Structures are given as structure tokens and as C-alpha cells.
């Protein structure tokens, strides 16, 4: 560099153009390498977290079955209690496997929707019934209220189960013993001229600090906590819900105050048969 004006020849200008293209190409390559490294790190971290959290329920199942095998346990009530523990551990393990499977599909761009005519009341009650054993263990009152003009709705039943199931499971996990959880499902709710399923899950749990709410739906968040009975969390449930809601072009929001509870609200547009 100097302070004198100079005239560049065509050859020099062409050379500078080639050099500029080379610099841009190298910068883009560096960026791609960085994105791949970040993606691999986050994927490895997700696998590490889920693999770690799989060990606890597996160890619990093995320990309880070993206890039953060696000690016999002829007391029906004690045996019933032990089998409930096995069921809880197995359900937790299944949740972890499902989360891992779904997150892997999401990262590979594999989210698909398979809409079909579904009885909204039947499927919603079925989801709630699956969550009631966990709620019963913590003496939590889990209620659902469904308001609809017509029970039939076009929705992907698998995805709807994942969305509502994860939200209710989270509510049970972070609600203390003797608390209440209320689920409200309304259909149809008009949003921008389109019929929506509106879902609200309201709990009396430990709540979420304000500073962590913005990152709650990111799987790369650092904020993870145990449930009120010491339940572990992979941190994958809410990011999965957010991705599934986005796949529907829907919306999800939350209102939470520490020690006062959390309320999630979802608007899920009804699908057409061709989506």
C-alpha cells in the first residue's frame, strides 16, 4: 500500500479479480467447515446427553428385576410397587429412545406429516390416560377439558400425540406432589382464516426463570433441571415440540413464573389431506 495513484493494467485487474474469487471461495469453505464442526459437536452432545440419561432407567430395571429374582417377594403389594417402578423406568427409557430417533430425523430434514381424519376427543383422552400413571405416583390431579363442534379433525395423529404427550409429560415432571395440571383443547379456533386446534397445558409446577425462557426450545441450551421427584431430563422434549409445531406452520408460546407454574399455548392449523 502507498499514497500514490496508480493505473492498473487489464492483466493486473484480472489477476486481482481471480485473487478476490479465491479469497471468497476459501472463506466460504472455512464457513462450511465451521458449520459442519458445530453440527457434529451438537449432535455428539445430544447423543451424549441421551445416552447418559438412558443408563439410569436401564440400571433401575435391571436392579429391580434382580431384586425380585433373588428375594422372591411374595407380598402382592410390594411386588405391585416394584412393577410400577419397572414400568416408570421403561417408559422413561422409551421416551429417551423416541426423542433420539425424532431429533435425528429432524436434523436430517426428515419431518413428514401424514394427515388423516381423527377423532380429536378420543385421541386427546388416550394421550392423557397414558400420562396418568406418572401423575398418580406424585398424587397430581390431571384434568382435561375438550371443546369442539365436531369431533373429527384432519391431523397427523402421531405428531399430535408427540406434541401433547411431551407437554403433559413435562408438566407432570415439574409439578410437585399434590399439584394440579389442566389441559384445554379447543377446536375449531380461527386464526388468519384457517381452522386451528388450540391446546393449553397449565401446571402448578416449579416454573421457569425468565432468563431461560427464550432458549427453552433450543436443543443446544445449557439450562437443564431435574423434576420434582428427581426425574432426569434429556432437554429434547420441548425442542422436538417446537420443530413439530413449526412443521405444521403453527405457533407455541409460554407464560411461566418461578414457583407459580407454567402454561404452554399451541395453535396447530388443521391439515389438508394433501399436506
C-alpha positions, 0 to 999 in steps of 0.5 A: 500500500502507498499514497500514490495513484496508480493505473492498473493494467487489464492483466493486473485487474484480472489477476486481482479479480481471480485473487478476490474469487479465491479469497471468497471461495476459501472463506466460504469453505472455512464457513462450511467447515465451521458449520459442519464442526458445530453440527457434529459437536451438537449432535455428539452432545445430544447423543451424549446427553441421551445416552447418559440419561438412558443408563439410569432407567436401564440400571433401575430395571435391571436392579429391580428385576434382580431384586425380585429374582433373588428375594422372591417377594411374595407380598402382592403389594410390594411386588405391585410397587416394584412393577410400577417402578419397572414400568416408570423406568421403561417408559422413561427409557422409551421416551429417551429412545423416541426423542433420539430417533425424532431429533435425528430425523429432524436434523436430517430434514426428515419431518413428514406429516401424514394427515388423516381424519381423527377423532380429536376427543378420543385421541386427546383422552388416550394421550392423557390416560397414558400420562396418568400413571406418572401423575398418580405416583406424585398424587397430581390431579390431571384434568382435561377439558375438550371443546369442539363442534365436531369431533373429527379433525384432519391431523397427523395423529402421531405428531399430535400425540408427540406434541401433547404427550411431551407437554403433559409429560413435562408438566407432570415432571415439574409439578410437585406432589399434590399439584394440579395440571389442566389441559384445554383443547379447543377446536375449531379456533380461527386464526388468519382464516384457517381452522386451528386446534388450540391446546393449553397445558397449565401446571402448578409446577416449579416454573421457569426463570425468565432468563431461560425462557427464550432458549427453552426450545433450543436443543443446544441450551445449557439450562437443564433441571431435574423434576420434582421427584428427581426425574432426569431430563434429556432437554429434547422434549420441548425442542422436538415440540417446537420443530413439530409445531413449526412443521405444521406452520403453527405457533407455541408460546409460554407464560411461566413464573418461578414457583407459580407454574407454567402454561404452554399455548399451541395453535396447530392449523388443521391439515389438508389431506394433501399436506 
